[in-house]
């Protein structure tokens, strides 16, 4: 980085365009030049002949001092040292201060080095030196540095701004002498995009502001037009597809249900009708506030009827059936439009429309069934404890469902607590919305005075006198205010005494809400009452929207109400799911245990594995007689060297998987595989008399036969050859280690069996004398004496080749093997 600095120094000097010149520190001018005495400067990377104004470039120069310079510097007082040796050591080895500002001729050899730039157009006499003349013209220089004479090369980054010829001077100070090296550069004006002139270096692609926009090529026009056309085509097709889907849903009749396909619920049908609801006992918190709008007393009108929903089974689930009394039914366009509208609705707080029956006299609307009943039933049931957490939840659910309806330009018009139902998760859902033409009955049943008066209570005052009206958002808000009052008081909105006037007064602040001492008191009664007042304003324009109601309820419910009661209710909701969940997890656990057992029994004998799993210490056990089989691959080292590691692994996996499938047919136990070695034992861990020798012998013959037809995956034309050895004797078996425990065999029998394998030949099975004697005793095998064999660590041993089974004993051997496999105690070996 550069910085610009003004330096005022008296005096000046010129350069005679030689490579470099030397002057004293005091009065440097053309009349006071010095002999450099062996100090040399030269450009390593000269400044460019031409440079653009404002662009950076690097320059490098070298400084070299010969041995004669130090003698010259000491004699002429340039360096203040006693002799040339001390001066040279100072210049080439002494470290300079970290900051160039702290460097001087006493503590640094080259204590000042930088590049000066002198624009000649600014000079009075056309000449330039490394200092600014008395006229005060501004010139620049690079950041100064300091260092040892042994540094040799010095590099600086330079930027020039003044247009014209500029003299660049590399300037250093050594002791009481200074040296300057000069070069000249022509500074060209920078090309500035946006100055209004299109210069030679500029073009329409690099500077469209000066040279104008480049005309688009044919390829560029195609590249732009093609995506635009594709996007427009896609938009048109998308709009057409949506229009098609709308028309398809409009004429779609998949929602029509055959009434005979609904399995009627006889219990629900007998409950359909009316029942008398006994009046609840009065309480202290619900007293002394009786108005025409709401009765804060708990006494219910004896004329009140509790209605039950007819239910049935359809498509594997319980549904609610609302029958419509019609003498004739026509599937008109208006009804199709209404059905299409409600089918497009999907919200967790709306009771889902399932379908409808259109055949007279069974015209009906089929909807989702909510088993907890209506909100009115839940609120009036004193056996259901409802804290304010649940009450706020009910109020919020209704507000969210109604906000969703209003967002889709659909208005309820019949909103009341009996039209809000509770599902099995205690979520409140809105029912009986939409389908105005569908629901219209030809001859509605005569409603009781209670029902007529209840409708008047929920109806907004501005539409009381209208016989036929279109519901809107503000009438739904008024009905919602009555539901909020029911939620707060948990009482019937009908007054105890019949009041036939349509003018209703407002109840003073409810005792239950403002007491603050009751167990289930409202956490914010003032805000709640204010919300009811605002929703019941006589002027519809002053009532809030459901979106605003949702925000007010959210502020009122800070989740600080009775979490224990909420959890108890949640436990009731999910109790029936817990049994299913536990059953599923138990099944998963059993499956995982079975997989773990299979894996464990494939690694250790079953009895040993069970002991270890129960925390028992597996004791080592001695076996008096067992037969051990060893085999390896002949030429495995050469085969491995000409194969990749993956090919070797694939070969061994395929071979030993084949071996594992064969040994499952015999009473043997696979001990381990180490590289290409394969070790199997019989008679351990379950003793089987002397049959272990025949089991191993038969197994060895089968393994040898399979190798003759085995194909090496990556070398199918190469014959795989194994050599095998068998020995019988006493062994000790036990589990070794805690981490990754291994079931191992110990004893001289293991070593001898290994020697039988190592001294065997390709595609042959070598037996020891002890194994030979047992096989001869069994008498079913063909063995040929190999003779004396020098065995390492054993001396001379007489060994035999196992060449096969006797023809007369083949059937007997197969039968014996079959009987052995049927032994249930041997299941653990497979």
MITOR-824784 format. One record per atom (N, C-alpha, C): x, y, z. Coordinates in steps of 0.1 Angstrom, whole numbers, plus 5000, padded with zeros to 4 digits. Layout:
N
XYZ;...
This chain:
830
500849885000;500050005000;500950125000;500350234994;501150354993;500550465001;501350565004;500750685010;501550805004;500850915003;501451034997;501951125008;503051175006;503651255016;504451375010;504351485016;505051605012;506351625020;507451635014;508751655021;509351785015;509751875024;510352005020;511851995024;512651995015;514151995017;514752105009;515652175015;516352275008;517452214999;517552274987;518552234978;518052134968;518752104957;518352004948;519551964940;519451864932;520551824924;520051764911;520851744902;520451674889;521151544888;520651464878;521351344874;521751354859;522951304856;523451314843;523051184834;521951114839;521451004831;522450884831;523450884840;524250764842;523450664850;524050544852;523250434860;522950484874;523950524881;523750574895;524750674898;524450754909;525350854914;525350854929;526450914935;526550924950;526751064954;526151104966;526351234971;526451224987;527051324993;526951325007;525551365012;525351345025;524051375031;523851525031;525051605034;524951745035;525151805021;524351905017;524551985005;524651894993;523651814990;523751724978;523451804965;524351824957;524051894944;525051844934;524951904922;525751854911;527251894913;527451984922;528852024924;529451944936;528751864942;529251804954;529051654953;529251594942;529151454940;530351374945;530051244949;531151164955;531451044946;532650994948;532950864942;532250754950;531550664944;530850564951;531750464958;533050454954;533950374961;533650224961;533050174951;532750024951;531349994955;530450084957;529050064960;528350074946;527549974943;526949964930;525449954931;524650014922;523149994921;522849964907;521849874905;521349844892;519949794892;519149814881;517749774880;517749624877;516949554885;516749414883;515449394875;514349474879;513149484872;512849624869;513249674857;513149824855;511649864854;511349994857;510050044855;509650034840;508450014837;508049994823;508150134815;508450124803;508550244795;507250324795;506150254795;504850314795;503950254806;503250344813;502350294824;501050374823;499950314828;498650384828;498550444841;498050564841;497850644853;496850564863;497350554875;496550484885;496650334886;497450274878;497750134878;499050104885;499049994893;500249954901;501149874892;502449884895;503449794889;504649784899;505449674898;506549654907;507849684900;508749734909;510149764904;511049694914;512249644909;513249574918;514549634914;515349664924;516749714921;517649634931;518949634927;519949564936;520949664940;521449634952;522549714959;523649624962;524949654958;526049564960;527249644965;527849604976;529049674981;530249574980;531249614974;532549524973;533349554986;534349464988;535249485000;535949615000;536249664988;536949794987;536049914992;534749894991;533849994995;533950025010;534049915018;534149925032;535450005036;536549965029;537850035032;537650185029;537050215017;536750355013;535850425022;534850355027;533850425036;534450455049;535350365054;536050395067;537050515066;537750515055;538750615053;538150755051;536950765045;536350885042;535250925052;535150855062;534150885073;532750855069;532450785059;531050745055;530450655066;531250555070;530850465081;531750495093;531150505104;531950535117;532450415124;533250335117;533850215122;535350225122;536050145130;537450155132;538250095120;537649995114;538349925102;537249875093;537749825081;536849775071;536149655075;536849565083;536149435087;534949465096;535149555105;533949595114;532849655106;533249735096;532149795088;531449695080;532149595074;531549495066;530549405075;531049375086;530249295095;528949365099;529149495102;527949575105;526949585094;527449595081;526549615070;525849485066;526549375067;526049245062;525449155072;525649175085;525149085096;524249155106;524449285108;523749355119;522249365115;521349325124;519849335121;519349475123;518549525114;518049665115;516749655124;516249775129;515049775137;513849735128;512849685135;511649635128;510949745121;510949865126;510249975119;511350065113;511150105100;512150185093;512250325100;511150365107;511250495113;512250495125;512550385130;513550375141;514950355136;515150335123;516450305117;517250435115;518550435118;519450545115;520850485112;521750575109;523050525104;523850455115;523450475128;524150415139;523650265141;522450235138;521950095140;521550025128;521750075116;521350005104;522250055092;522649955084;523549995073;522750075062;521750005056;520850075046;519650115054;519750235060;518650285069;517550365062;517650375049;516550445041;516650395027;515550335022;515450295008;513950305003;513850384992;512450394987;512550444972;511450454966;511350504952;510650634951;511350734945;510750864943;510250874929;509050944927;508550974914;508551124912;509151174901;509251314898;508651344884;507351384883;506851424870;507551544865;508251524853;509051634848;508251754844;506951744841;506151854837;506051954849;506251904861;506051994872;507352054876;508552014871;509752064875;510052204868;510652294875;510952424871;511952424859;513052354861;514152354851;514152224843;513052134845;513052014837;513951904842;514451924854;515351814859;514751784873;515151664878;514551614890;515551544899;515351554911;516151474921;515251404931;515851344940;515051274950;514451364961;514551484960;513951574970;513051684963;512151734970;511251834965;511951974965;511852044954;512552174953;511852284961;512352404962;511852504970;510552554966;510152534953;508852584948;507652514954;507852404961;506752344968;505952244959;506352214947;505552114939;505451984946;504251914944;504051794952;504551674943;505451594949;505851474943;505651354952;505851234948;505451124956;506651034958;506650944968;507550844970;506950724977;507550604976;506950484982;507350484997;506650385003;506950365017;508450325019;509150385028;510550365030;510750235038;511950175035;512250045042;513750055046;514149955054;515549955059;516049805059;517349785058;517749645058;519249635057;519749505056;521249485056;521649495041;522949515040;523549515026;523449385019;523449275027;523349145021;521949105015;521049195017;519749175012;519749174996;520649244990;520749254976;519549314969;518549244967;517349284959;516349364968;515849474963;514849554970;513749574960;512449544965;511249554956;510349654962;509649734953;508649834958;507449834948;506249854953;505149864944;504850014941;504750054929;504650194925;503350224917;502750334920;501650384912;501850534908;501650564895;501950694890;500550754886;500350884888;499050944885;499251064876;500451134876;500551244867;500951204853;500151254843;500351214829;501651284824;502351214816;503651264810;504851184814;506051234812;507251164815;507551184830;507751074837;508051074851;509351014853;510251074861;511551014865;511350934878;511650804877;511650724889;513050704894;513250734907;514550734913;514550634925;515450534924;515650444936;516650504944;516350534957;517150624966;517450544978;518750534982;519150464995;520150555002;520250535015;521250605023;522050505031;523350515030;524350425037;525250515044;525250515058;526050605066;525850745062;526950815058;526850965055;526750985040;526450875033;526350885018;524950835013;524550895002;523350854996;523550824981;522750724976;522950684962;521550684955;521550724943;520350734935;520450664922;519450584918;519450514905;518150554898;518350604885;517150674878;516750594866;515450594863;514850544851;513550634848;513250644835;512150724831;510950644826;509750684829;508550614824;507550714819;506850684808;505850774802;504550724808;503850814815;502550784821;501450824811;500550724808;499450754799;498150774806;497250854801;496050874808;495250744809;494550734821;493750614823;492450624815;491950504810;490750494803;489650494813;488750594813;487650614823;486350584816;485650484820;484350454815;483350544821;482650614813;481550714818;481950854816;483050884809;483451024807;482851084794;482050994787;481351044775;482151034762;483350984763;484250964751;484550814749;484250764737;484550624734;485950624728;486950584737;488350584733;488650454726;489950444721;490350324713;490350204722;490650214735;490750104744;489350064749;488350144746;487050114751;486150054739;485249974743;484249914733;482949904739;481949864731;480549854736;480449744746;481349644746;481249534756;481849574769;482949654768;483649694781;483149824787;482649914778;482150044783;480950084775;479750024778;478550064770;478150214774;478550264785;478150404788;478750504778;479950474773;480550564764;480350524750;480350394747;480350344733;478950284729;478050294738;476650244735;476550094737;475350044737;475049904739;475449824726;475949704728;476349614716;475049554711;474949554698;473749484692;473749334695;472549284698;472449134702;472749054689;473448944691;473648854680;472448764679;472448694668;471248604665;471148494676;472348444680;472348344690;471848394704;472248514707;471848574719;470348604719;469848644707;468348674707;467548544708;468048434702;467448304704;467448254718;468648274724;468848234738;467948304748;467648434745;466648514753;465248474750;464948464737;463548444733;463048304737;463948204736;463448074739;463048054753;463848094763;463348084777;462048164780;462048284773;460848364776;459548294770;459748234758;458648164752;458248044761;459247974766;458947854774;458247894787;458748004793;458048044805;456648094803;456448164792;455048204789;454148084786;454747994778;453947874775;453647794788;454647784797;454347714809;453347784817;453347914818;452347994826;450947964820;450847974806;449547954800;449047814803;449947714802;449547574804;449147554819;449847624828;449547614842;448147664845;447847784839;446547844841;445447754835;445747704823;444747614817;444547494825;445647434831;445547314839;444647344852;444947464858;444147494870;442647514867;442447574855;441047594851;440347454848;441147374842;440647234839;440347164852;441247174862;441047104875;439747164882;439547294881;438347354887;437147304881;437147294867;435947244860;435747094863;436947024864;436846884867;436246854881;436646934891;436046924904;434646964904;434347064896;432947114895;431947004891;432346924881;431446824876;431746684882;432846674890;433146554896;432046504906;431646384905;430546334914;431046224923;432346214925;432946114934;432546134949;432046254952;431546274966;430246214969;429446184958;428146124960;428245984966;427445964977;427545834985;426145774984;426245644981;424945564981;424645534996;423445575000;423045575014;423045425019;422845335010;422845185014;424245145017;425245215013;426645185016;427145225030;426245305036;426545345050;425945245059;426745185068;426245095078;425745175090;424445165092;423845255102;424245205116;424545305125;424945275139;423645265147;423245145151;421945135158;421945215171;423045215178;423145285190;422945435188;423545485178;423345635175;421945665171;421345575164;420045595159;419045595171;419145515180;418245515192;418545635200;419745685200;420045805208;419545935201;419245915188;418746035181;417446085186;417346215188;416146265193;416446365204;415746365215;415946465226;415946395239;416646455248;416746415261;416646535271;416246505282;416146615292;417446625300;418046735301;419246765308;418946805322;419346735332;419046775346;419746905349;419146995357;419847115360;420947095370;422047155367;423247145376;423047225389;423747185399;423647265412;424247395411;423747495418;424347635417;425647635424;426547725419;427847745426;428047885429;428947915439;429248055443;429848135432;430648075424;431248155413;430348185402;429248125400;428348145389;426948195395;427048305401;425748355407;425748505406;424448555408;424248695410;424448775397;424348715385;424548795373;423648735362;422348765362;421348715353;420948825344;421048805331;420648905321;419848835310;419348915301;418548855290;419548785280;420848825280;421748765271;422248635276;422748635289;423348515295;422948505309;422848385313;422548365327;423848315334;424348385343;425548345350;425248245361;424048215363;423648105372;423847975365;423947875372;424147745366;422847665363;421747725367;420447665364;420047665350;419847555343;419547545329;418047545327;417547595316;416147595313;415647445311;414647415318;414147275317;413647245303;413347345295;412947315281;414047285272;415247295277;416447275268;416547125264;416847095251;416946965246;418346935242;418846815245;420146775241;420046685228;420646725217;420446655205;421746565202;421446455197;422546355193;422646345178;423946325174;424146315159;424046165155;423346145144;423246015138;424645975132;425045855134;426345815130;426245685122;427245645115;427345525107;428745495103;428945375097;430245335093;430345345077;431245415072;431445425058;432945425055;433345345046;434745345041;435645315053;435245225062;436045185073;436245285084;435445385085;435445485096;434145525100;434045585112;432745635117;432545775111;431345795106;430945925100;429745985107;429546115106;428346185111;427346205099;426046175101;425046185091;424046285095;423946395087;422946495089;421846485078;420646435081;419646415071;418946545068;418646565055;417946685051;416546645046;415446705052;414146675048;413746735035;413846665024;413446715011;412546615004;411546664997;410646584989;411146554976;412046644971;412746624958;414046684959;415046634951;416346684951;416946694937;417446804933;418046824920;419446874922;420346804915;421746844917;422046954907;421747074912;421847194903;423247244904;423447344895;424847404894;425147474907;424247544914;424447604926;424947504937;424347394937;424747284947;426047234943;426347214931;427647164926;428747264930;428447394929;429447494932;429647494947;428547484955;428747474970;429647354974;429347244968;430047114971;431547134967;431747184955;433147214951;433847304961;433147404966;433747504975;434147434988;433347354994;433647295007;434647175005;434647114994;435647004991;437047064990;437247194986;438547254985;439047304998;438147305009;438647345022;439347235029;440447275036;441247175043;441847255055;441347235067;441947305079;441647215091;442647205100;442447115112;441347165121;440747285119;439647325128;438347335120;438247265109;437047245102;436647095101;435447065104;434946935103;434846895088;435646795085;435846755071;434546705064;434246765052;433146715044;433646585037;432846475039;433146355032;432346325020;431046355020;430246335009;428746365012;427946325003;426546345005;425646244998;424446225003;423446134997;422446214990;422046184978;421146274970;419846204966;419646084971;418446004968;417346034978;416246084974;415046104983;414545964987;414145945000;414146035011;415346035020;416445985014;417645975022;418746085019;418246205016;419146315013;419846345026;421146345026;421946365038;423346425034;423946485044;425346535044;426146445053;427246395048;428146305056;429446375058;429746385071;430946465075;431746375085;432946435088;433846375098;433046365112;433246255119;432646235132;433646265143;433146355152;434046385164;433346325177;434046225183;433346145193;433146225206;433746335209;433646395222;432346485223;431646495211;430346575211;430646715208;429546795210;429646935207;430247015219;430747135216;431347225226;430347245237;429047265233;428047295243;427947175253;427947055248;427846935256;429046925266;430246955261;431446955269;431447055280;431047185276;430947295286;429947265297;428847205294;427747185304;427947065312;428946985308;429246855316;430246885327;429646895339;430546925351;431446815354;431246695348;432246585351;433546605343;433546695334;434746715326;435446845332;436646825338;437346945343;437947025332;437647145331;438247225320;438947355326;440247355326;440947475331;440947575319;441547695322;441547795312;442547775301;443447675303;444247635292;443447575281;442447485284;441647425275;440547525269;440047605278;439047705273;439647795262;440847845265;441547935255;441847845242;442147725244;442347635232;441147625224;439947605230;438647595223;438347725216;438547845223;438247975217;439247995205;440547965206;441447985196;441147895184;440747765186;440447675175;439347725167;438247775174;437147835166;437547955158;438348045164;438748165157;439648125145;440448025146;441347985135;440447935124;439547845127;438647785117;437847895110;437247985118;436448095112;437348185103;438548215108;439448305100;439748235086;439948105087;440148025074;438948035065;437748015070;436548025062;436348165056;436548275064;436448405059;437448435049;438648385050;439748405041;439348345027;438548245027;438048185015;436648235011;436248355016;435048415013;433848325016;433848255026;432748175030;432348215045;431048235047;430548275060;429648175065;429648155078;428848045085;427448075085;427048185093;425648225094;424848145105;425348025109;424647955120;425647915131;426647995133;427647955143;427147965157;427247855164;426847845178;427647725185;427547715198;428447615205;427947475201;426747455197;426347315193;426847285179;427247375171;427847355158;429347345159;429947345170;431347335172;431547195179;432247105173;432446975179;433846945183;434046845192;435346815198;435746675193;436946665187;437346525183;438046455194;438646335191;439246255202;440546315207;441146415200;442346485204;442046615211;440746635214;440346755221;440646885213;440446865200;440546985191;439147025187;438847155188;437547205185;437447225170;436447175164;436247195149;434847245146;434747325136;433547395132;432747305122;431447285125;430647205116;429447285110;428747225101;427547285095;427847415088;429047425082;429347545074;429047515059;428847625051;428647615037;427347535033;427247495020;426147415015;424847475018;424647605016;423347675019;422147615012;422347594998;421247534990;420947394994;422047314996;421947174999;421247155012;421447245022;420847225035;419447275036;418947355026;417647415027;416547305026;415747295036;414747195037;413447245031;412647155025;411347195019;410347235030;410247145040;409247175051;410047145065;410747245070;411547225082;410547185094;411147105102;410347065114;410047185123;408947175129;408647285138;409647295150;410347405151;411247425162;410547465174;411147415186;410647455199;410847595202;410147645211;410447785215;411847805220;412447705226;413747705231;414747725219;414547645209;415447665197;415247795190;414047845189;413847975182;414448085190;414348075203;414848185212;416448175212;416948045211;418448035211;418948085198;418248075187;418648135174;418748285175;417748335182;417648485184;418848535191;419348455201;420448495210;421748505201;421948405193;423148395185;423148495172;421948545169;421848625157;422148775160;422948835151;423248975153;422049065152;421949175160;420749255160;420449325147;421349345138;421049415126;420349325116;420249195118;419449105109;418349035116;417949085128;416849015135;415549025127;415349145121;414049165114;414049115100;415149065095;415249015082;414948865081;413948825073;413648685072;414648615063;415148675053;416148615045;417348705044;418448655048;419648745048;420848665044;421848735039;423148675035;424148695047;424648575052;425648595063;426848665059;427548735068;428748795066;429748775077;430848835076;431848815087;431448875100;430748985100;430449055112;429348985120;428448915113;427448835120;428048715126;429048655120;429748545126;430548585139;431048715138;431748765150;430848785162;429548825159;428548845170;428248705176;428048605168;427748475173;428948425181;430148455177;431348415184;431448465198;430848595200;430848655213;430048575223;428948515218;428048435227;428848305231;429548245221;430348125224;431448165235;432048275234;433048315244;432448325257;431248375258;430548385271;430248245276;429848155268;429548025272;430847955277;431947975270;433247925275;433647975288;433348105291;433748165304;432848115315;431548105313;430648065324;430347925325;430547845314;430147705313;428747685317;427847775311;426447775314;425647795301;424347765301;423547775289;423347925286;423447965273;423148115271;421748155272;420848055273;419448085275;419248135289;418448245291;418148285305;417148195312;417148195325;416248105332;414848135330;414448265329;413148305326;413048345311;411948305305;411748335290;411648485289;412448535280;412448675276;412248685261;411048735257;410748735243;411148865236;411648955243;412149085237;413449055230;413649115218;414849105211;415949195216;415649285225;416649375231;417249315243;418549305243;419149235255;420149335261;420149335274;421149415281;422449335284;423549405288;424849335290;425049305304;425649195307;425949155320;427049235326;427049275338;428149335345;429349245345;430549285349;431749205349;431449075357;431748955350;431348825356;432248795368;431548745378;432148715391;433248615389;433048515381;433948405379;435248455372;435048555363;436248605356;437148695364;436548775373;437248885379;437648845394;437148735399;437448695413;438948685415;439648615406;441048595407;441448495418;440448445426;440748355437;440348215434;439448195424;438948065421;440047985414;439947855416;440947765411;441147775396;439947785389;439947795374;439647935370;440148035377;439748175373;440548215360;439948305353;440548355340;441848435344;442948405336;444148475339;444148625335;443248665326;443148805322;441748835320;440948855330;439448875329;439149005322;439849115324;439549235318;439649235303;440749175298;440949165284;439849075278;439548965285;438548865279;437148935278;436749005289;435449075288;435449185277;436549255276;436649355265;436549295252;437149175250;436949105237;435549065234;434749025245;433348995243;432549115239;432849225246;432149355243;432349395229;433649395225;433949435211;433249355200;433249215203;432649125193;431149145193;430549205203;429049215204;428649365202;429449445196;429049585193;427849585184;426949675187;425749695179;426149745165;427149825164;427649875151;428549765145;428149695134;429049595128;430449635125;430549765121;431849815116;432849825128;432349825140;433249835152;433649695157;433149585151;433549455156;434849415149;435749345157;437049305151;436849185141;437849165133;437849045125;438448925133;438248805127;438848685134;440348685134;440948745125;442448755125;442848845137;442148945140;442449035151;442048955164;440948875164;440648805176;441748705179;442248635169;443348545171;444548605178;444948725174;446048795181;445648835195;444448875198;444048915211;444048785220;443548675216;443648555224;445048505226;445948525216;447248485218;447948565230;447648695230;448148785241;447548745254;446348705254;445648665267;446148535273;446648445264;447048315269;448548295269;449148335280;450648325280;451148195284;450348085284;450747955287;451147945302;450448015311;450748005325;449647945333;448847875327;447647815334;447847665336;447747625348;447547485352;448147385343;449447375341;449947275332;449747125337;449647105350;449346975355;448046925350;447047015351;445646965346;445746945331;446447025324;446547005309;447246865307;448246835314;448946705312;448046585316;447246605326;446346495330;445346465319;444846575313;443846555302;444546495290;445846545287;446546485276;446746335278;447046295290;447146155293;445946075290;444746135293;443446075289;443346065274;443746165267;443646165252;444446055246;445646035251;446645945244;446645805251;445845785261;445945655268;445645535258;444645555249;444345445240;445445425230;446245535227;447345515217;448545445224;448645465237;449845405243;449945255242;448845185244;448845045243;449344995230;448845065219;449245025206;450645055204;451145165209;452545205207;453445115215;453045075227;453844975234;453944845227;452744805222;452744675215;453644675203;453644785195;454544795184;455944795188;456244875198;457644875203;458144745208;457244665214;457644535219;457944445208;457044445197;457344365185;458644405179;458944535178;460244575173;461444525181;461244525194;462244485203;462544335202;461444255200;461544115198;462344075185;461944155175;462644125162;464144165163;464444275170;465844305171;466544205180;465944155190;466544055198;466843925190;465943885182;466143775174;467343785164;467443905158;468543935149;469843935157;469843985170;471043995178;471443845182;470443765185;470743625189;471343555177;470743575165;471343505154;472743545151;473043675153;474443725151;475343665161;474943665174;475743615185;476043465184;475043395180;475143245179;476043205167;476143305157;477043275146;478543305150;478743375161;480143405165;480543315176;479643265185;480043185196;479043065197;479542955203;478542845206;477442895215;476242835213;475042885220;475142885235;475642775240;475842775255;476742875260;477842895253;478842995257;478343135256;477543155245;476943295243;475943315254;475143225258;474143245268;474743265281;475843195285;476543225297;477143365298;477743405287;478343545287;477243645288;476043625281;475043725282;474443735296;474443625303;473843625317;474943675327;476043715322;477143765331;477943655338;477843535333;478643425339;479943425332;480943375340;482343365335;482343225327;482743235314;482843115306;484143035310;484042925316;485142845320;485742765308;487042755308;487642675298;487342525300;487142445290;486742305291;487742215283;488042105289;488942015283;488141905276;488641865264;488041755256;489041655253;488841525256;489741415255;490041385240;489041395232;489241355218;488441445209;489041515200;488441595190;489241595177;488641625166;489341625153;489341775148;490541815143;490641955139;491041945124;490442035116;490742045102;491342185099;492442185091;493042305087;493142305071;492942415065;493142425050;493642565047;494342575036;494742705030;494842695015;494942805009;494942814994;496442804989;496742704980;498042694975;498342804965;499442874967;499842984958;499043104961;498543124974;497743244977;498543364976;499843364980;500643484980;500843534966;501143444956;501243484942;499943534937;498843464940;497543504936;497243644941;497543674954;497243804960;498043914953;499343884949;500243984943;499744024930;499043934923;498543964909;497044014909;496544034921;495144074923;495044204931;493944274930;493744394938;493144344952;493344424962;492744384975;491244354974;490544434967;489044404966;488844274959;489644234949;489444104943;489743984953;490844014961;491143904971;490043884981;489544004986;488443994995;487243924989;486943954977;485743894970;485943744968;487143704965;487443564963;487243484976;487943544987;487843475000;486343465005;485643575003;484243585007;483443475000;483543464987;482843374979;483143224983;484543204984;484943064988;484443025001;484643105011;484343065025;482843065028;482143145020;480643135021;480143005015;480842955005;480542825000;480942715010;482042735016;482442635027;481442635038;481042755042;480142765054;478842695051;478342705038;477142635035;477242485035;478542435032;478742285032;478842235046;479542305055;479742255069;478542255077;477442325072;476142325079;475542185079;476042095070;475541965069;476241865078;477141915086;477941815095;477941875109;478241775118;478341805132;479741865135;479941985130;481242055132;481042195136;482042265141;482042395145;483142475139;482842585131;483842665125;484442755136;485842735137;486542815148;486842955143;487542965131;487943095126;488443085112;488643195106;489343205093;490443315095;491643285092;492743385093;493343395079;493143505072;493643515058;492943405049;493843325044;493343215035;493243085043;493443085056;493342965064;491942945069;491542825069;490142785073;490242675084;489642695096;489842605107;488442555112;488242425113;487042365117;487342255127;486442235137;486642135147;485342055148;485441925152;484341845155;484641775168;483541755176;483741705190;483841815200;483841935196;483842055204;482842155198;482042215206;481942205221;481042095226;480442015217;479541905221;480341775216;480541695226;481241565224;480341475216;480941395207;480241295199;480941165197;481641115208;482340995208;483540995198;483640905189;484640905179;484140955165;482840995165;482341035152;482841165147;483641235156;484241365151;485141335140;485841225140;486841195129;486141185116;485041105116;484241085103;483541215098;483041295108;482441415104;483441505097;484641525102;485641605096;486141545083;486241415083;486741355070;485741375059;484441345062;483441365051;483341515047;483441605057;483441745054;484641785045;485841735048;487041765041;486941715026;486341595024;486241545011;485241635003;484141685009;483241765002;483841904998;484641955008;485342085005;486242074994;487041954993;487941934983;487241924969;486141854969;485341834957;484841974951;484342054961;483842184956;484942274950;486142264955;487242344950;487542314936;487342184932;487642144918;486742214908;485542254912;484642324903;484442474906;485142514917;485042654921;485742754910;485042854907;485542954898;486043084905;487343114903;487843244909;487143354901;486443454908;485643554901;486443634891;487643674894;488443754885;489443674876;489543544879;490343454871;489643324869;488643324860;487743204859;488543084853;489643104846;490342994840;491442934849;491542994861;492542944870;491942844880;492542734882;491942634891;492442664905;491442674914;491742704928;492142574935;493242574941;493842454948;493942484963;493442384971;493642394985;494442274990;495042285001;495642175008;495042165022;494842045027;494242035040;494941935048;494741945062;495341855071;494341825082;494441705088;493441655098;494341595109;493941625121;494641555133;493641545144;493641435151;492741405163;493541405175;492941455186;493641455199;492841535209;493541555221;492941635232;493141785230;492041865233;492142005232;491442065244;491842195246;491142275256;490542395249;489242415251;488442525244;487942625255;488042755251;487542855260;487442995253;486843085260;486643225254;487743305259;488343385249;489543465252;489143615250;489343695259;489143845258;487743885262;487644015265;486344075269;485744155257;486544235250;486044305238;486344205226;485244185218;485244095207;485743965211;485143895221;485643765226;485643665215;486643575216;486843465206;486743335213;486143235207;486143095211;487243025205;488342995213;489542945207;489842805213;490742735205;491242605209;492642615212;493042535223;494442535227;494942395229;496242375227;496842245229;497642205217;498442095220;499342045209;498641995197;497341945199;496541895188;496342005177;496142135182;496042245172;497242255164;498442255170;499742275163;499942155153;499642035158;499841925149;498941925137;497741965139;496741975128;497242085118;497842195123;498342295114;499542245106;500442155113;501542105106;501042005095;499941935097;499441845087;499041915075;498442035077;498042125066;499242185058;500242235066;501342295059;502242205052;502242075056;503041975049;502241895038;501041935037;500141865027;500441915013;499841855003;499941894989;498641944984;498742004972;497642064966;496541964963;495241994966;494141914964;494241774970;494941774982;495041654990;494741675005;494341575012;494041585026;495041495033;495841545042;496841465050;496241445064;496341315068;495841275081;497041225090;496941255103;497941205112;497641065116;498540995123;498240855127;497040845136;496840945145;495740935154;494440945147;494341035137;493141045129;492940925121;494040865115;493940745107;493340625115;493840615128;493340505136;491840515138;491340635141;489940655143;489140625130;489640675119;488940645106;488940495103;490040435106;490140285103;489140215112;489040265124;488040205134;486640215128;486340335123;485040355117;484940275104;485940265096;486040175085;485240215073;485140345070;484340385058;485140465048;486440475050;487240575042;488440505036;488840555025;490040505018;491240595022;492240535028;493440605033;494640535027;495640615023;496840555017;498040615025;498940525029;500040575037;501040655029;501340765034;502340855027;503740815031;503940765043;505240725048;505740825059;507040805062;507640895072;507741035067;507441135075;507541275072;508141355083;509141425079;509841515089;508941635092;508441645104;507541755108;508241845118;508241975115;508842075123;508342065138;509242045147;508842045161;508241915166;508041815156;507541685160;508441565156;509341595148;510241485143;509641405132;509941275131;509341185121;507941145125;507041155115;505641115117;505241035105;504440935108;503840855097;502440925094;502240965081;501041035078;500340955066;499040995064;498240915054;497441025045;497240975033;496341055025;494941005026;493941095028;492541065028;492041085013;491740975006;491440984992;489940974989;489140924999;487740924996;487040825005;485840795002;485040695009;484940565002;484840455009;484640325003;483240324997;483140264985;481940264977;480840194985;481140094993;480140015000;479540095012;480340205016;479940275028;479340415025;479240445012;478740575008;477340595013;476440505010;475040515014;474940525030;475740445036;475640445051;476140575057;477140635051;477640765056;476640875054;475940875043;474840975040;473740965051;473340835053;472340815063;472740855077;474040825080;474540875093;474541025095;474941085084;474941235084;473541295086;472541235079;471141275081;470741255095;471041145101;470541125114;471241225124;472441255121;473241345130;472541485129;472141525117;471541655116;470141665122;469541555124;468141555130;468241565145;469441555150;469641565165;469341715169;468341735177;468041875180;469141945188;469941875195;471041935202;472141995193;472041955180;473142005171;472642135163;471542185166;471042295159;471842415161;472542425173;473342545176;474642555167;475042445160;476242455152;476042515139;474742525135;474542585121;474442735122;
